[in-house]
């Protein structure tokens, strides 16, 4: 039996072979280094839990996850000795998503941005709240969309649209996200979690070996893309952390002004 009591930022509940994992960190569920560590471990724990056959991932409150913490970025620019998520941990997180053999359903109850969007999109089936926006604005803070966005977006919406949204950092409303195939279904916010739970229950009550092996077969496409893209995208994202444009973008965000980029 897997013990989930050690998790502080993620709440796990189990019922009828389905696990509900809820990001439960402050108002916007940011993915800071501590949450990142917990999510890496949680995927492995869920994978080896014999009491569950399907998983739902959602966020507490009105936001699924706002991704990186901008004020945390500013603090680390000022003091590089502060803890940050290592490149190996970023790789491990995406690897754990791709290698999770049980179906993972995303109940995206609100805005999902940056790494929050990546986490949502690496779920196998995604239900999105109709009032939510989703996107990967890494470039808006002077960073490469390196922690998984460059892997998953082209597979979901094609190379041209992936370039459009990842090079601009534009957020997408729910209707457009559904239209271009970024998510599976858009629902009123109050219906998102019940729909995801019902879908997960259907899979948990089904031929679980056949379902799992089908997922693993399809995920060979993700593994191929991950192995091809992720080393470069992570390396360049970590390089972009050292740029003047990143520092300017972070300071401008905190100071509530438009950034002035110099390409340096």
Secondary structure, DSSP 8 states (H G I E B T S, - for coil): ----TT-SSEEEEEETTEEEEEE-STTTTB--HHHHHHHHHHHHHHHH-TT-SEEEEEESTTEEE-BS-HHHHHHHHH-TTS----HHHHHHHHHHHHH--SEEEEEE-SEEETHHHHHHHTSSEEEEETT-EEE--GGGGT--STTTHHHHHHHHH-HHHHHHHHHH---EEHHHHHHTTSSSEEE-HHHHHHHHHHHHHHHHTS-HHHHHHHHHHHHHHHHHHHHHHHHHHHHHHHHHTTSHHHHHHHHHHHHTS-------
